[in-house]
Amino acid sequence: MRHSNRNAGYLLRANLKQNLKFSLIWLVILIMMIASGAGKLEAAFAGGASGSKEIVKMLRAPGMAAMFGAMPKVDTYNTAIVFAGVMVVFMIILQALWVMPLMIRNTRGQEESGLLEMVRARNVGRTAAITAASLELLIDSAIMGILYFVSLAAVNMGGTDLYGDFLFSLGMVIANLLFGAIALLFAQLTNNTRTANMLSYMVLTAAYLVRLVTDIQHQNLTWLSPIGWFEKANFYTDNNVWALGLALLVSILLAVSATMIARNRDLGAGIIAERTGRAKAAGWLRSIPALLWRTERGLFAGWLIGAVVFGGVMGSVLGGVGDILKTNPLYRKILDVGQINAANQTMVLSFLGMYLGIFVALAVTAGVQVAFRLKRDDNLGYLSVIHAEKPTRTTISVSYYCFGLLAGVFVLSAGLLASFFTGNTVLSHPLPLKYLGRLFAASVPAVISFIALGIALVGLWPRLSSLFWLYMGAGLIVQIFRGLFDLPKHAGNFTPFGWIANVPVENVDQTWLIVMVVSAIVLFILGIAGYRRQDLSL
């Protein structure tokens, strides 16, 4: 074992230095989310009993439970209980989006680029890379947990104590280890980063969807989701350490399995065998768009299927949202049937507007992933052969960029259609099609403008393209938590998420619509012009 891990410390130091900026950015985002969430909720509860009751009532609605998780059933709610109910699921997803690509990049990514082959030619053990990645995961998670604990202790929410803060921080650390171990395992099972990332995100999505369905209808089955294990810990109430023990045990088993596979497989190989390709490529693959379709169709199909499933699940909870007012005896006394139905429709539309930001984020992620392939394929040398042939740099970049735009629009359309029509099947008063038109009129320009920004970064400043995720993530977080944390009305207007915040209750503002369209065109052109001036490998 020691022989297999020789010089793992050297690789660990190299990884920590290489990933320092990436991890620091994520740590800042996560700490800001924890501190601001705790502080805003504490201020809201300190404002009086009426305000706290409204917050709890809102969070117990089916639509909110679907997004953030089911609130624990207790007689009296305080800031700490509500904080855990809101933040656990959301923080786990954010953390997974940090550690999963990090682990794959430190293992399979280094192998795919040829870096690990050169390193292994020296006195470096077979499992040194995965050991170094695992140690980096432990170090980063420990630092994150300490900062979480310090932040929560400083805020000192109502209903909390040091043990509760410690257990919450420990739970988030174990969540990091769990999803990081999942990514490490897939990095060993597959022979390329693309498949490893796709499978890792599929597991994360499946865990979220299983939790979503069970939290609404069958909370006893939430144990079927890895995310549900941390919900069952019931931070600040039962403080169930057994749920955390289960997650930690699974993390260890996954990490050990990944290490055993790494010890016994060949360099560059994977356990999951890829299909054997044709001996001679088809003639239609001679064009760049056709080649892109052939290489990206699996990713595209996965995003489409995920959007349809996610949209269907989110639409299925709209029936419960629309019935909230009908079950409230006070509203039944004050309002007549017509007013109640109108109020129900407004509430359903408000929830659709909240979901719209998530659908836009999913579509943008799908499209930008394809657009960013231009940078990655160039760095790996895949485009050198193509550059030696007839296609111009403009043709290559336009092919990548247009495919990314189309992928984003199709993923968005699949999610919106599934959500809208599934919702209409469960609503007692289906929504008119004009609201679906409003959703598309606002979201398609938003998706295109977001992707165009990513395109411009790839063309002009490829080394800074990772900042795109920070920009989009910050906009989505502000938009989702704006009302809950009592942020200013226009706080989210620094991204298109804020520009479409009132849709579909209202039509998108024409000024913002023009801004999105014009900015998308300008950024798209800048991305093409920038790539034409780049060297072959950056």
C-alpha positions in Angstrom: 0.0 0.0 0.0 2.8 2.4 0.9 4.6 1.5 -2.3 1.5 2.3 -4.3 1.1 5.7 -2.7 4.8 6.8 -2.9 5.2 10.6 -3.6 1.4 11.2 -3.1 2.4 14.2 -0.9 4.2 15.7 -3.9 1.1 15.4 -6.0 -1.0 16.8 -3.2 1.1 19.9 -2.9 0.9 20.4 -6.7 -2.9 19.9 -6.7 -3.4 22.3 -3.9 -1.3 25.0 -5.7 -3.1 24.4 -9.0 -6.6 24.4 -7.6 -6.1 27.2 -5.0 -8.0 30.0 -6.9 -10.8 27.6 -7.9 -11.3 26.3 -4.3 -11.0 29.8 -2.8 -13.7 31.2 -5.0 -16.0 28.3 -4.0 -15.2 28.7 -0.3 -16.0 32.4 -0.4 -19.4 31.7 -2.1 -20.3 28.9 0.3 -19.3 30.9 3.4 -21.3 33.9 2.2 -24.3 31.7 1.7 -24.1 30.3 5.2 -23.4 33.6 6.9 -26.0 35.6 5.0 -28.6 32.9 5.2 -28.3 32.6 9.0 -28.1 36.4 9.5 -31.1 37.2 7.3 -33.3 34.5 8.9 -32.3 35.6 12.4 -33.3 39.2 11.4 -36.6 38.0 10.0 -37.5 36.0 13.2 -36.4 38.8 15.4 -38.9 41.0 13.6 -41.8 39.4 15.4 -44.0 36.2 15.6 -46.1 37.2 12.6 -43.2 37.4 10.2 -41.7 34.1 11.4 -45.1 32.3 11.0 -45.4 33.6 7.4 -41.9 32.3 6.6 -42.7 28.9 8.0 -46.0 28.8 6.2 -44.3 29.6 2.9 -41.6 27.1 3.4 -44.1 24.3 4.2 -45.9 24.8 0.8 -45.4 21.9 -1.6 -43.6 24.0 -4.1 -41.0 25.3 -1.6 -40.6 21.8 -0.1 -39.9 20.5 -3.6 -37.1 23.0 -4.0 -35.5 23.2 -0.6 -36.7 20.2 1.3 -39.4 19.3 3.8 -39.5 21.3 7.0 -39.2 19.2 10.1 -42.5 18.7 12.0 -42.1 20.4 15.4 -44.5 22.3 17.6 -42.4 25.5 17.7 -40.1 26.8 15.0 -37.0 28.9 15.6 -34.3 30.4 13.4 -32.0 27.4 13.6 -34.7 24.8 12.6 -35.8 26.9 9.6 -32.2 27.6 8.6 -31.5 23.8 8.5 -34.7 23.1 6.6 -33.9 25.7 3.9 -30.1 25.4 3.6 -29.2 21.7 3.9 -30.3 20.6 0.4 -29.2 23.8 -1.3 -25.8 23.8 0.3 -25.2 20.1 -0.5 -25.9 20.7 -4.2 -23.6 23.7 -4.3 -20.8 21.8 -2.6 -21.2 18.9 -4.9 -20.8 21.2 -7.9 -17.5 22.2 -6.4 -16.0 18.9 -5.4 -17.2 16.6 -8.1 -15.4 18.3 -11.0 -12.4 19.0 -8.8 -12.0 15.2 -8.0 -12.4 14.2 -11.7 -10.0 16.9 -12.9 -7.3 15.8 -10.3 -7.5 12.1 -11.4 -9.1 11.3 -14.8 -8.4 14.8 -16.1 -4.7 14.5 -15.4 -4.6 11.1 -16.9 -6.5 12.2 -20.0 -4.2 15.1 -20.7 -1.1 12.9 -20.5 0.3 14.7 -17.4 -0.1 11.7 -15.1 1.7 9.5 -17.6 4.8 11.7 -17.4 4.5 11.9 -13.6 4.1 8.1 -13.3 7.3 7.7 -15.3 9.1 8.9 -12.2 9.1 7.4 -8.8 5.3 7.8 -8.2 2.9 5.0 -7.1 -0.1 3.7 -9.0 -2.6 5.1 -6.5 -0.7 8.3 -5.6 -3.0 10.5 -7.8 -6.2 9.2 -6.2 -4.7 9.4 -2.7 -3.6 13.0 -3.3 -7.1 13.9 -4.6 -8.7 12.3 -1.6 -6.4 14.1 0.8 -7.2 17.4 -0.9 -10.9 16.7 -0.6 -10.3 16.1 3.2 -8.3 19.3 3.6 -10.7 21.5 1.7 -13.8 20.0 3.4 -12.2 20.4 6.9 -11.4 24.1 6.1 -15.0 24.6 4.9 -16.4 22.9 8.0 -14.3 25.1 10.3 -15.4 28.2 8.5 -19.1 27.1 8.6 -18.8 26.5 12.4 -17.2 29.9 13.0 -19.8 31.7 10.9 -22.8 30.0 12.6 -21.3 30.6 16.1 -20.8 34.2 15.3 -24.4 34.7 14.1 -25.7 32.8 17.1 -29.2 32.0 15.7 -32.1 31.6 18.0 -32.6 28.0 19.0 -29.0 26.9 18.3 -26.0 25.9 20.4 -22.4 25.0 19.8 -23.3 21.3 19.4 -25.9 22.0 16.8 -23.6 24.3 14.9 -20.9 21.7 15.1 -23.1 18.9 13.9 -24.4 20.9 11.0 -20.9 21.8 9.9 -19.8 18.2 10.3 -22.8 17.1 8.2 -21.8 19.4 5.4 -18.2 18.1 5.5 -19.5 14.5 5.2 -21.7 15.5 2.3 -18.6 16.8 0.6 -16.8 13.6 1.2 -19.8 11.5 -0.1 -20.2 13.3 -3.4 -16.5 13.7 -3.9 -16.1 9.9 -3.4 -18.8 9.3 -6.0 -16.9 11.4 -8.5 -13.6 9.6 -7.7 -15.3 6.3 -8.3 -16.7 7.4 -11.7 -13.3 8.8 -12.6 -11.9 5.2 -12.2 -14.8 3.4 -13.9 -14.7 5.5 -17.1 -11.9 6.4 -19.4 -12.6 10.0 -20.0 -13.6 13.1 -18.1 -16.7 13.7 -20.2 -18.4 10.5 -19.2 -17.2 10.7 -15.6 -18.7 14.2 -15.2 -22.0 13.2 -16.9 -22.4 10.1 -14.6 -21.6 12.1 -11.5 -24.1 14.8 -12.4 -26.7 12.2 -13.2 -26.3 10.7 -9.7 -26.6 14.1 -8.1 -29.7 14.9 -10.2 -31.3 11.5 -9.4 -30.6 12.1 -5.7 -32.3 15.5 -5.8 -35.3 14.2 -7.7 -35.8 11.2 -5.4 -35.6 13.6 -2.5 -38.0 16.0 -4.1 -40.7 13.4 -4.7 -40.4 11.7 -1.4 -40.3 14.9 0.6 -43.7 15.9 -0.8 -45.6 12.6 -0.7 -43.7 9.9 1.2 -41.2 11.3 3.6 -40.3 7.9 5.1 -38.8 7.0 1.7 -36.5 10.0 1.7 -33.8 7.6 3.0 -33.6 6.4 -0.7 -31.8 9.6 -1.6 -28.2 10.3 -0.4 -29.3 13.9 0.0 -32.1 12.7 2.1 -29.7 11.2 4.6 -28.6 14.7 5.6 -32.2 15.8 5.9 -32.9 12.9 8.2 -30.1 14.2 10.5 -32.7 16.8 11.6 -30.1 19.4 12.6 -31.0 21.5 15.6 -33.9 19.2 16.5 -33.2 15.4 16.9 -29.5 15.8 15.8 -29.5 12.2 14.4 -25.9 11.3 14.1 -26.7 7.8 12.7 -27.8 9.4 9.4 -24.4 11.1 9.2 -22.7 7.8 10.1 -24.4 6.1 7.2 -23.2 8.8 4.8 -19.6 8.6 6.1 -19.6 4.8 5.8 -20.7 4.9 2.2 -18.1 7.6 1.5 -15.3 5.4 2.8 -16.6 2.4 0.9 -16.7 4.4 -2.3 -13.2 5.8 -1.8 -11.8 2.4 -1.0 -13.4 0.9 -4.1 -12.0 3.7 -6.3 -8.5 3.1 -4.9 -8.7 -0.6 -5.5 -9.7 0.0 -9.1 -6.9 2.5 -9.6 -4.4 0.0 -8.3 -5.4 -2.7 -10.7 -6.3 -1.0 -14.0 -4.0 0.2 -16.7 -3.2 3.8 -17.2 -5.7 5.5 -19.4 -8.2 2.6 -19.2 -11.5 2.4 -17.4 -13.7 -0.5 -16.1 -16.7 0.6 -18.2 -15.9 -0.4 -21.7 -16.8 1.9 -24.6 -18.5 0.7 -27.7 -16.3 -0.2 -30.5 -16.5 2.4 -33.3 -16.8 1.8 -37.0 -13.6 0.9 -38.8 -14.3 3.8 -41.3 -16.1 7.0 -40.4 -19.3 7.9 -42.2 -19.0 10.5 -44.9 -21.4 12.9 -43.2 -18.9 13.4 -40.4 -16.7 15.5 -42.6 -18.3 18.7 -41.5 -17.6 20.3 -38.2 -21.3 20.5 -37.1 -21.8 16.8 -37.9 -18.6 15.9 -35.9 -19.8 17.9 -33.0 -23.2 16.2 -33.1 -21.5 12.8 -33.1 -19.3 13.6 -30.1 -21.8 15.6 -28.1 -25.1 13.7 -28.8 -24.8 11.7 -25.6 -24.4 14.8 -23.4 -27.2 16.5 -25.3 -29.6 13.5 -24.9 -28.7 13.3 -21.2 -29.6 17.0 -20.6 -32.8 16.6 -22.6 -34.0 13.6 -20.6 -33.0 15.3 -17.4 -34.9 18.5 -18.3 -38.0 16.5 -19.1 -37.9 14.5 -15.9 -37.1 17.5 -13.8 -39.8 19.6 -15.5 -42.4 16.8 -15.0 -41.6 16.5 -11.3 -41.7 20.2 -10.7 -45.0 20.5 -12.6 -46.6 17.7 -10.6 -46.4 19.8 -7.4 -48.2 22.8 -8.8 -51.6 21.2 -7.9 -50.7 21.3 -4.2 -49.6 25.0 -4.6 -52.9 25.9 -6.1 -54.9 24.4 -3.3 -53.2 26.3 -0.5 -55.7 29.1 -0.4 -58.7 26.7 -0.7 -57.6 24.9 2.5 -57.2 28.1 4.5 -60.5 28.8 6.3 -59.7 32.5 6.7 -59.5 33.0 3.0 -62.6 30.9 2.4 -64.5 33.3 4.6 -63.2 36.5 3.1 -63.0 35.6 -0.6 -65.6 34.2 -3.0 -64.9 31.2 -5.2 -63.9 33.3 -8.2 -61.5 35.4 -6.1 -60.0 32.2 -4.6 -59.4 30.7 -8.1 -57.8 33.9 -9.3 -55.6 34.0 -6.3 -54.7 30.4 -6.7 -53.7 31.0 -10.3 -51.5 34.0 -9.3 -49.8 31.8 -6.7 -49.2 29.0 -9.3 -47.7 31.5 -11.7 -45.4 32.9 -9.0 -44.1 29.4 -8.4 -43.6 28.9 -12.1 -41.6 32.1 -12.2 -39.4 30.8 -9.4 -38.9 27.5 -11.3 -38.1 29.5 -14.4 -34.8 30.6 -13.0 -33.8 27.0 -12.4 -34.8 26.0 -15.9 -32.8 28.8 -17.4 -29.8 27.8 -15.3 -30.0 24.2 -16.4 -30.3 25.3 -20.1 -27.4 27.7 -19.8 -25.2 25.0 -18.1 -25.9 22.6 -21.0 -25.2 25.2 -23.7 -22.1 26.7 -22.1 -20.6 23.2 -21.5 -20.7 22.7 -25.3 -19.3 26.2 -26.0 -16.5 25.6 -23.5 -15.6 22.4 -25.3 -13.9 24.7 -27.9 -11.4 25.7 -25.2 -10.9 22.2 -23.9 -10.6 20.5 -27.2 -8.0 23.1 -28.3 -6.0 22.6 -25.1 -5.9 18.9 -25.6 -4.8 19.2 -29.2 -7.9 17.7 -30.7 -8.4 20.7 -33.0 -4.8 20.7 -34.4 -5.8 18.1 -37.0 -8.9 20.0 -38.0 -7.0 23.3 -38.2 -4.6 21.6 -40.7 -7.6 20.9 -43.0 -10.0 23.2 -44.9 -12.3 24.5 -42.0 -11.4 28.0 -41.0 -11.2 29.2 -37.4 -14.5 31.1 -37.9 -16.2 27.9 -39.1 -15.0 25.9 -36.1 -15.9 28.5 -33.5 -19.3 29.2 -35.1 -20.1 25.5 -35.1 -19.3 25.1 -31.4 -21.1 28.3 -30.4 -24.2 27.6 -32.5 -24.4 24.0 -31.2 -24.2 25.4 -27.6 -27.0 27.9 -28.3 -29.2 25.2 -29.8 -28.5 22.8 -26.9 -29.5 25.5 -24.4 -32.7 26.4 -26.2 -33.8 22.7 -26.6 -33.1 21.9 -23.0 -35.0 24.9 -21.9 -37.9 24.1 -24.1 -38.1 20.5 -22.9 -38.1 21.5 -19.3 -40.7 24.3 -19.7 -43.1 22.1 -21.8 -42.8 19.2 -19.4 -43.4 21.5 -16.4 -46.3 23.5 -17.9 -48.3 20.6 -19.3 -47.7 18.3 -16.3 -48.8 21.1 -14.1 -52.0 21.6 -16.2 -52.9 17.9 -15.7 -53.0 18.3 -11.9 -54.5 21.8 -11.7 -58.2 22.0 -11.2 -58.1 25.2 -13.4 -55.5 24.7 -16.1 -53.3 27.7 -17.1 -54.0 29.3 -20.4 -51.4 28.9 -23.1 -50.6 32.6 -23.1 -48.6 32.1 -19.9 -46.5 29.4 -21.7 -45.8 32.0 -24.3 -44.7 34.5 -21.7 -42.3 31.9 -20.3 -40.7 31.3 -23.6 -40.6 35.0 -24.6 -38.6 35.8 -21.5 -36.5 32.7 -20.9 -35.2 32.1 -24.5 -33.5 35.5 -24.8 -32.1 35.1 -21.2 -30.6 31.7 -22.1 -29.1 33.0 -25.3 -27.6 36.1 -23.6 -26.1 34.0 -20.8 -24.5 31.6 -23.3 -23.3 34.4 -25.5 -21.5 35.8 -22.5 -19.7 32.4 -22.0 -18.9 32.4 -25.8 -17.3 35.9 -25.5 -15.2 34.8 -22.5 -14.0 31.7 -24.4 -13.1 33.8 -27.4 -11.6 36.8 -25.7 -10.3 35.6 -22.3 -10.3 31.8 -22.2 -8.3 31.7 -19.0 -11.1 33.7 -17.2 -14.0 31.6 -18.6 -14.5 29.9 -15.2 -15.7 33.2 -13.8 -18.8 32.8 -15.8 -20.1 30.2 -13.4 -19.5 32.6 -10.5 -21.5 35.2 -12.3 -24.4 32.9 -13.2 -24.4 31.2 -9.8 -24.5 34.5 -7.9 -27.4 35.7 -10.0 -29.4 32.5 -9.4 -28.8 32.5 -5.7 -29.8 36.1 -5.3 -32.9 35.6 -7.3 -34.0 32.5 -5.4 -33.4 33.8 -1.9 -34.3 37.5 -2.6 -37.7 37.2 -1.0 -36.8 34.8 1.8 -33.8 37.0 2.9 -35.7 40.3 2.3 -33.2 41.6 -0.3 -34.0 44.7 -2.3 -36.5 44.3 -5.1 -33.8 45.0 -7.8 -31.0 43.1 -6.1 -30.9 40.5 -8.9 -30.7 42.9 -11.8 -27.0 42.4 -12.4 -27.9 39.2 -14.4 -30.8 38.3 -16.7 -32.3 36.3 -13.8 -33.4 39.7 -12.3 -34.7 40.9 -15.7 -37.2 38.1 -16.0 -38.2 37.9 -12.3 -41.8 38.9 -12.8 -42.6 36.4 -15.5 -45.1 34.8 -16.1 -47.3 36.9 -13.8 -46.4 39.8 -16.1 -44.9 40.0 -19.6 -41.1 40.6 -19.8 -40.2 44.2 -19.8 -39.5 45.3 -23.4 -36.4 47.3 -22.5 -34.8 44.3 -20.9 -35.8 42.1 -23.8 -34.0 44.4 -26.2 -31.0 44.5 -23.9 -30.8 40.7 -23.9 -31.1 40.3 -27.7 -28.6 43.1 -28.5 -26.1 41.9 -25.9 -26.4 38.3 -27.2 -25.6 39.4 -30.7 -22.7 41.6 -29.7 -21.2 39.0 -27.4 -21.5 36.3 -30.0 -19.6 38.3 -32.6 -16.9 39.2 -30.0 -16.5 35.5 -29.2 -15.9 34.6 -32.9 -13.5 37.6 -33.4 -11.6 36.7 -30.3 -11.1 33.1 -31.2 -9.8 34.1 -34.6 -6.9 35.9 -32.9 -6.0 33.1 -30.5 -3.1 30.8 -30.8 -3.9 27.1 -31.3 -3.4 26.2 -27.7 -3.9 28.5 -24.7 
